[in-house]
Amino acid sequence: MRKTFTPSQKANIAVTVLKGQQSITQIASENEIHPTQVNQWAKIAKEGLSSLFTDKRKDEFKELRDRNEQLYKIIGQRELELDWLKKKLHLDAP
């Protein structure tokens, strides 16, 4: 039967690896998993650590700014199209 681990358990195993006090093989045998799996969890933990320290508010504002810029671009394009159509249909007031 396959053993399943909670995210918390995986994190604890990865932290143990990152501490460097035990070898991968020791950690794997204590937790009854393959050393390759331990390495994968440690790699995921290392890659994800930097995201823990990012300011999520900046990301939210960036998304809003990008969305606003996109909408303003669309509005500008529509205004140009409308002006062009008015000229073609002679709807401009003289």
Summary of the structure (lengths in Angstrom):
residues: 94
radius of gyration: 27.8
end to end distance: 83.4
largest distance: 86.6
contacts: 189
relative contact order: 0.08
helix: 77%
strand: 0%
